[in-house]
Amino acid sequence: PVLAAIPRLPPQRTQPGGIRRFEDLTDADASGYRVLLNSLWLSTVDGPLQSIAFTSDRQAVGKTQTVVNLAQAEASRGTNVLIIDTDFINPSVANRLGIERASHGLGDLLLNEVDVDEVIAPTGIPNLDFIDTFTTDEYAADLLRSDRLRVLLTKLYLRYDFIILDSPPTLSNADSRLVASQADASVLVYDPSLSRVDEIQRAIELLRSARVNLIGLVANRSQATHPAYV
């Protein structure tokens, strides 16, 4: 199912190197993220989801923009939220947040070279923290094949109510399936004007073949309109 349709946002940016703060969005622009949050919370009967991996079919569909705005939307509700960038090839969350890259990150955690407190970075946004991918070992991404990420997430559940993992596009990098298989659930972001139906279907097949709990899709930069309720 399509969990939400996110409208195309105006190009204006208020943060250096990043997208606009969620609090600066108009009610109309923010409505899609609120719909998505509600859909996520209603997507399971086994209890609230604590970790969700966001992937996409291809690059440039606005996946990271969706992750960052969704995280801000949930943090604005008073929820303790953590974003983890798991894209070792093209990490972009720090840039979107308008903060400097960290000197340590997820790769170092998976290699057991640092403590978790050394890699958690504040974003300047209340209730929202961030872990970058930075690593001193170019093969750290291979550790995603182990259960170390799952063990890390279990530890982080004690500190955060909601963890969002930004992972690579599914069709170009198998890491997205490795990440999604260790999270509670996964969401596939696509752009109706860029994504092809066959690509979306192939991405869904790959995620399902990895036994990922794919709970739905997000149509980003959608031109769909919603009727007003009166």
FENRA-V892199 format. One record per residue. N is the residue number from 1. OMEGA is omega in radians with two decimals (999 if undefined). BURIAL is b if it has 9 or more other ideal C-beta (glycine too) atoms within 8 Angstrom, else e. D_LAST is the distance of its C-alpha to the last C-alpha in Angstrom with 2 decimals. Layout:
# FENRA-V892199
n	omega	burial	d_last
N	OMEGA	BURIAL	D_LAST
N	OMEGA	BURIAL	D_LAST
This chain:
# FENRA-V892199
n	omega	burial	d_last
1	3.02	e	26.17
2	-3.07	e	24.25
3	-3.12	b	22.88
4	3.02	b	20.83
5	-3.12	b	20.71
6	-3.12	b	21.71
7	3.05	b	21.22
8	-3.08	e	24.40
9	3.06	b	24.96
10	-3.06	e	26.63
11	-3.08	e	30.42
12	3.11	e	30.89
13	-3.12	e	32.66
14	3.13	e	33.36
15	-3.14	b	35.66
16	3.09	e	39.14
17	-3.06	e	39.24
18	3.13	b	35.79
19	-3.14	b	32.13
20	3.05	b	29.83
21	3.14	b	29.12
22	-3.11	b	25.82
23	3.12	e	25.25
24	-3.13	e	25.57
25	3.04	b	22.81
26	3.11	e	19.60
27	-3.14	e	16.38
28	3.14	e	15.75
29	-3.08	b	19.36
30	-3.02	b	19.32
31	-3.13	b	16.28
32	3.13	b	18.58
33	3.10	b	21.13
34	3.07	b	18.88
35	-3.14	b	17.81
36	3.13	b	21.56
37	3.14	b	22.62
38	3.12	e	20.48
39	3.13	b	21.85
40	-3.10	b	25.32
41	-3.12	e	25.22
42	-2.99	e	24.08
43	-3.13	b	26.67
44	3.09	b	29.60
45	-3.08	e	30.53
46	-3.10	e	33.76
47	-3.09	e	32.36
48	3.06	e	30.79
49	3.11	b	32.06
50	3.12	b	34.32
51	3.12	b	35.32
52	3.09	b	33.64
53	3.09	b	35.52
54	3.06	b	33.71
55	-3.14	b	35.57
56	3.08	b	35.01
57	-3.10	b	36.70
58	3.09	b	38.27
59	2.97	e	38.55
60	3.07	e	36.36
61	3.10	b	32.98
62	-3.13	b	31.69
63	-3.10	b	32.33
64	3.05	b	33.69
65	3.11	b	30.90
66	3.13	b	28.48
67	-3.06	b	30.77
68	3.14	b	31.11
69	3.11	b	27.47
70	3.12	b	26.54
71	3.11	b	29.40
72	3.14	b	28.30
73	3.14	b	24.74
74	3.11	b	26.25
75	3.14	b	28.92
76	3.09	b	26.43
77	-3.13	e	25.36
78	3.12	e	29.00
79	3.05	b	30.21
80	-3.00	b	33.74
81	3.07	b	33.46
82	2.99	b	36.34
83	3.05	b	36.44
84	3.07	b	39.60
85	-3.12	b	40.66
86	-3.14	b	42.62
87	-3.09	b	43.30
88	-3.10	b	47.01
89	-3.08	e	47.40
90	3.14	e	44.60
91	-3.06	b	43.13
92	-3.09	b	40.41
93	-3.13	b	38.26
94	3.13	b	40.45
95	3.12	e	40.11
96	3.12	b	36.33
97	-3.13	b	36.34
98	3.12	e	38.77
99	-3.11	e	41.48
100	3.05	e	45.10
101	-3.12	e	46.27
102	3.10	b	47.82
103	3.06	e	51.53
104	-3.10	b	50.90
105	-3.04	b	48.16
106	-3.13	b	47.24
107	3.13	b	50.42
108	3.08	b	52.60
109	-3.13	b	50.84
110	3.10	b	51.41
111	-3.12	b	55.02
112	-3.12	e	55.34
113	3.14	e	56.61
114	3.06	e	54.32
115	-3.08	e	52.45
116	-3.14	b	48.67
117	-3.12	e	48.59
118	-3.06	e	50.33
119	3.11	b	47.59
120	-3.09	b	44.35
121	3.03	b	43.23
122	-3.13	e	40.73
123	-3.03	b	38.14
124	3.10	e	37.56
125	-3.12	b	34.01
126	3.05	e	33.63
127	-3.12	b	33.82
128	3.08	b	34.51
129	-3.00	b	38.00
130	2.99	b	39.54
131	-3.13	b	42.54
132	3.14	b	44.01
133	-2.90	b	46.07
134	3.14	b	49.24
135	3.07	b	52.41
136	-3.09	e	56.15
137	-3.07	e	56.73
138	-3.13	e	55.71
139	-3.10	e	55.70
140	-3.14	b	53.33
141	3.11	b	50.60
142	-3.13	e	52.96
143	3.07	b	52.34
144	3.10	b	48.85
145	3.11	e	50.76
146	3.11	e	51.82
147	-3.07	e	49.84
148	3.10	e	50.08
149	3.12	b	46.48
150	3.11	e	45.38
151	3.11	e	47.74
152	3.14	b	46.40
153	3.13	b	42.79
154	3.10	e	43.90
155	-3.09	b	45.41
156	3.10	b	42.37
157	3.14	b	40.11
158	-3.07	e	41.92
159	-3.05	e	40.74
160	3.11	b	37.27
161	-3.02	e	34.18
162	-3.13	b	32.97
163	3.13	b	35.24
164	3.13	b	34.19
165	3.10	b	37.00
166	-3.06	b	36.91
167	-3.07	b	39.22
168	3.04	b	40.70
169	-3.04	b	39.49
170	-3.06	b	40.44
171	-3.07	b	42.30
172	-3.06	e	44.55
173	-3.13	b	45.35
174	-3.14	e	46.07
175	-3.11	b	45.41
176	3.13	b	41.68
177	3.10	b	42.51
178	3.12	b	44.88
179	-3.08	b	42.31
180	-3.10	b	39.50
181	-3.12	b	41.90
182	3.06	b	42.46
183	3.12	b	38.87
184	-3.09	e	36.65
185	3.13	b	34.46
186	3.11	b	33.98
187	3.13	b	31.23
188	3.13	b	31.97
189	3.08	b	30.40
190	3.11	b	30.65
191	-3.09	b	29.80
192	-3.11	b	28.69
193	-3.10	e	30.67
194	-3.04	e	33.83
195	3.08	b	34.09
196	-3.10	e	35.77
197	-3.11	e	34.85
198	3.10	e	38.42
199	3.12	b	38.43
200	3.14	b	35.31
201	3.13	e	36.84
202	3.12	b	40.14
203	3.11	b	38.60
204	3.14	b	36.89
205	-3.14	e	40.26
206	3.14	b	42.11
207	3.14	b	39.83
208	3.13	b	40.03
209	3.09	e	43.79
210	3.12	b	44.02
211	3.10	e	42.25
212	3.08	b	39.36
213	3.14	e	36.30
214	-3.04	b	33.93
215	3.10	b	30.44
216	-3.11	b	28.51
217	3.03	b	27.97
218	3.07	b	25.98
219	-3.10	b	25.29
220	-3.09	b	26.04
221	-3.08	b	25.59
222	3.06	b	23.23
223	-3.13	e	21.92
224	3.10	e	19.18
225	-3.14	e	15.66
226	3.13	e	12.50
227	3.11	e	9.42
228	3.10	e	6.33
229	-3.10	e	3.80
230	999	e	0.00
